[in-house]
Amino acid sequence: MIRDRVSDNIYAFVSDLYYEVTAGFIATPEGAVVIDTLPFPSETLELKKAALKECPEGIKYLILTHYHADHTLGSYLLESAEIIAHKRTRTFLAREGAQRLAEIKSLHPELENASIILPSITFTGAMNLSVGGLNLYLFELFGHSHDSIAVYVQEEKTLFAGDLLMPIPLVADGDVDLTIASLEAMKNFNLEYVVQGHGGVLLKGEIMDMIDDNIRYLQRLKAKVAEAVSKKRSPESLFKIKMEEFGKSPLAIGAMGEPVHKANILAIYEAMKRGQH
């Protein structure tokens, strides 16, 4: 697993077991604030060990950026942390978490002891959190999913973007127009670093390029899907177009680019047929 010291207080960890999922923590004198967990226990425990080494006071909070299993499965390993998330994240985990976890356990015996832990602190809109002299701004950033949030560490000018920002955006469980709007909204922040949901950390000179690149990708994809819908062509007809023509690589996110791209086509196609876009 890749460990990246983003700043004096912020660390990011990139999974090498599951498609470059990225989590991290913020070290403060009052304890650590962990942002998301990693999919497999061995990696979450490595993150936990590092957080406790930097913060002997313990792990004070765990913030979940959204309900998807690859970002929440390790919550049960951070026993002392109060879990903070969007109100919808709690709803989705309560409604769907147990079934999804059972399906995952059938494939991965190492998750035998995993359990769903619901957030104890929830919010809608935005929330301010002050910990150890640092001010964290938590806010809705819908698009990848309908419960997605981001965490802005004001003093460090660092944004934990969750899966709203990664090398190729995924809208299969969300909404393409909300994703574009949220990506545009990210430009309003003074950013030195962005911790992506997959793919690690972006530096200041890379951030706007990645945001604009993802917006262009989604806009091109929307245009091609709209053409296919208007001409009554199947979404599969778009699979023949190479990803490079949309400005993305099939090697993105640990070679998951192609499945993500196809999932985007199908989701946008179905939404357009329903008249949503």
Secondary structure, DSSP 8 states (H G I E B T S, - for coil): -EEEE-SSSEEEEE-TTTTTBEEEEEEETTEEEEE---SSHHHHHHHHHHHHHH-TT-EEEEE-S---HHHHGGGGG-TT-EEEEEHHHHHHIIIIIHHHHHHHHHH-GGGTT------SEEESSEEEEEETTEEEEEEE--SSSTT-EEEEEGGGTEEEEETTSSSS---TTS-HHHHHHHHHHHTTS--SEEEESBS-EEEHHHHHHHHHHHHHHHHHHHHHHHHHHHTT--GGGGGGS-GGGGT--TTHHHHTHHHHHHHHHHHHHHHHHTT--
